[in-house]
Amino acid sequence: MHSSSDNLVFLGVDVGSGSSRAALITSTGKLLGIHSTPFSTSRPAPDYFEQSSDEIWASICTSVRAVLALAKVDPTHIKGIGFDATCSLVAYTAGAPDTARPVSISPSSKFQDDNRNIIMWCDHRAKNQAIRITETRHDILKYIGGTMSLEMELPKTLWLKEHMPAERWRDIGRLFDLPDFLTWRATGDYFPSRCSVVCKWCYKAGPESGESSSHTSGHGWPADFLRQIGLGEIADEDCQKLCGVGNAGQRVHFAGEHIGGLTERAAAELGLLPGTAVGGAVIDAYAGAIGTLGASLNGIQPTVHEARKRISLICGTSSCHLVMNDKPIFLPGVWGPFHGVMLPDMWVAEGGQSSTGQLIDYLTKSHSAYDEALSKAKSAEPAVSVYEYLNQCLESLAAKQSLPHFAYLTKGLHLTPDFHGNRSPFADETMRGVISGLDLNSDNVDGLAVLYLAAIQALAIGTGQILNALLQAGYDFDLICISGGLSLNRVFVKVLADVTKLPVLLPGSGGDAAVVVGAAVCGAVAFESQLRGPEAGMDDLLWNAMARLTKVSGVIEPEKDPELQRFYQNKYRVVQKMQQDQREYNKMMNE
């Protein structure tokens, strides 16, 4: 068994787009182990992505039991649990976890397959509903950049109301953001997280809604807005269908705040002890920020004030860019500002790209030379991932062509990153990807490598567009803190630094682990919050835990070469022009 001198161990659970992960950390931030378990996604039609909450919970239980065995940690040492997940919509009947049941959201099964009860975050079925909600011009939309994203929960909820048979719609007693479903499943209590309800449900919170630093003063579900968009019956029932509790006596929890203990059933399934402290959940991108923003640089721990100078970039299937400020700054096309969704007294703005890792996968795997590249990567000595093999190809190609840098391989090949719409800074779901510069000699591995590089550069330029919009609006940052799977790709990180001209901080836990480590930090906060008691307040609990439990492994500096900087400046201009031209094409075709 684990024999650390202190027996305080914290568990983080992260539910991504295709797998659940469990990680254990000590009270000094040492990562004891991590385990991942995949789960399935159903794609019955274009832009439809459906999952099962039962399958996801089962995968979590597998991961937790496996990581306990891997790290040889006794369950009695687990003192707190933190959950994070994608912002997917979960449909359930009312009741306790022992009696409530999933409700199908799947039209392809005529809403009968209750195993498919989750509409994923990336599901775009609610396009028309999102447009109609935006057209209301309700004042609350200013907190999400003025445009309702079809990746949020209200368009999906309205889609269900308008497309489900009436009796099936009535079967839905609770609609959860996935992180809140997990804490309900674990504790049996309806205590939604502030992160979920403010960021994804248009829940009113913050000083501008009359709220003090307490939980209950002057905030809640916007009943007038719900009625205006067509969800009046939910407002009439005091919003009980949304996450399980309405405005009467509502209490939403800060990140990591103690909300209760594991039930007997959940503890038995997870292999843990009943009553183990569970903290308020967060959306997965916010867990990535928690796992990176507080880390020391050059041995110096940043203060909360200095943390505003850092921007968190979480790069996985999609990307999120999170930056904090002590005052609200509004910016069209960027979600937020959201109050108290990470640190209790800070505002967060959230830019994003709908498809990053997903875009790279799509372009590479659909290329005619992908299988050849994969085979060569596996047979290399030592074997490498297909993307590391392509990275090596880029360096080899640049050397063969006597280029001073591999970046110049794409001088004649340009790509825009909006294959799944543009989340930020344009908030335009109709935008699509464009490729310029294809020829008849690009069907080999070299051609695949150059296309792969063009995709990485386009994604970095997309991030540059978001960062420039934030800086122009008044945010002030000079360091990128990166996490997620793409942070492990050395070419992606280097191009990002060179395009944005900002240093990129790499997390000590390893980029892919930083998100689940952030969830474990919330588990540590749950334990400390439980010790303080419900009336003690959160104060600096989360920030202190972030500072204590997260590390830095290195910093990637941008190139200073003026020729390379000029190359990327020109590339940036080309991408902007391609995006503008696409809008013109759309206008022409709609005349």
Summary of the structure (lengths in Angstrom):
residues: 591
radius of gyration: 23.3
end to end distance: 70.8
largest distance: 72.6
contacts: 2190
relative contact order: 0.13
helix: 42%
strand: 18%
